[in-house]
Amino acid sequence: MNFKNLTLGVIGLGQIGASLAAGLKGKVKTIIGFDIEPLNEEFCMNAGIIDTSNTLEEICQMADVVAIATPVDQVMPITSRILSASSKPLAVFDVGSTKSIINKALSTHQRRNQFVSSHPMAGNAGQGPEHANASLFKEKLVYICDEHLCGIHALDLVTGLWDLLGARVEFINSNQHDRLMANVSHLPQLVSYALANASVDKNSSISQTMNAASSGFDSMTRLAKSSASMWLPIVKHNKENILSAIAEYQKQLYKIEMAIRQSDYQTLQSLIFKANGIRNAFENQQNQNIQNHGKRKVKN
């Protein structure tokens, strides 16, 4: 597929949307941006991340493919609006971390086959286009959900763009995706918020606590910088899966608590060893994924 003649629209110029645009700059013909915050559009124009900014209506008519990088509660209405307004068979894809509710809401749209539900497992706690990175998606996993609902043209176009960005694509159904995200993405985010709040001892000032905080606090609360405007819609969309993940986390924390209360250090040691093994498995999987880059796997 020839991407050199492609016009890409990017709706939402935060870190992810701006990184997507930056990574595809020069690989497609034109990149048009849109954001409800004019300063984000201005930053991306001045940084050369996008070629121009236009209204949603103009993007509908100009673009061949549109990426929606907004909070998840905006994906469905924007997708529906774009698909209905466009006079050309453009492809639309999102980058949100919840899928089931969005895909269910779009299931009856007459142009559903032009939408590709995708989610890159990339990003950091930084917000806004100033944190954009053209290499953000390199060697990162991108899930495409419910691919059987996508038309061949739209699916090939979107997977081709992720390939250009250096990502590796895997296919998965939206329900399984949302369960996975509750455990490996949404739960860590909420735990980071809770840990940040719990770290301030009622008998100590916040300045005293922060003065004592070091690398452990840094690594465990990095996600606590992420905004409520991004995460409240995610929690609402994936509420039941997140509650299940929280319950399992509380169960595991209770095991640690009881082992400490009962001075059962053998049990505590076994829990630590188990956690060591899981962390090692994660690192091994990351290395294997890099070695297997380019190979697509279908998950049922």
C-alpha positions, 0 to 999 in steps of 0.5 A: 500500500502506498502511504506517500499519497495519504492524508491523515487526520489526527483528532486530539493532539495530546501525547498519544495523538501528537506522537502518532503524527510525529511518527508518521510525519514524512511517511504520509503526504499530509497530516491535519490536526484538530484539538479543542485546545487551540494551544495544542494545535499551535504547539504541533504546528510550530513543532512541525508535527502537523502540516495544518489544522482544520475543523472536524468537518473539513477533516472529514472531507480531506482525510483518507484516514482519521485517528481519534486520540481523545478520552474514551468517552469521546471516541464513539460520538466523534467516530459516528460523526466522522463516518456519517459526515464523510463523502469518501470511504475513509478509515477511522481508528482510535487509540483508547484503552477501553473497547467493549462499550465503544464497539457495542455503541458503534455496532449498528452504524451503517459504516461500522466496517470503516472503523478499526478499534485499536489500542497501542500499549505505549505512553507515559505520565506526561500530558500534552503534545510537548511530551510527544515522541516520534518513536513512542510506538516502536517495538510496542504492542498494538491491539486491534479488537474485533477485526472481523467487523472491519472491512479489508481496506480499513484494516489493511490501512490501519495495520499498515500505519502501525507497521510504519510506526514500528509497532507490532499488531495483535488481534483480540476481542474487545471483551478480553482486551478490557479484562486484560487492561483492567489488570495490567493498565487500569489497576496500576493507575488506580494503585498509583493514585492510592499509594500517592495519597497514602504516602502522606503520613497524618503526623508528617507534613507533605514537604517532610514526606517528599523530602524523604521520598526517593526512587521507590516512591518515584517509580511507584507513583509516576502514574499518579500525574495522569489527569482525572479528565483522562481516567474517569471515562476509562473507569466508567467504561470498564467499571466491572472489570476494574472492580474485579481487579481491585478485589484481587489486589486487595486479596493479595495485599491482605495475604501480605498483611496477615503474613506480617501480622502473624510473623509468618515470614516463610509465607511472606517470602513465598509471596515475594518469590512468586512476585519475583517470578512474575516480574522476571516473566514480564522482562523475558516476554518483553525481550521475546517480543522485541525479537519477534517484532513483525510477527502478528498473532491472532488471539481468540 
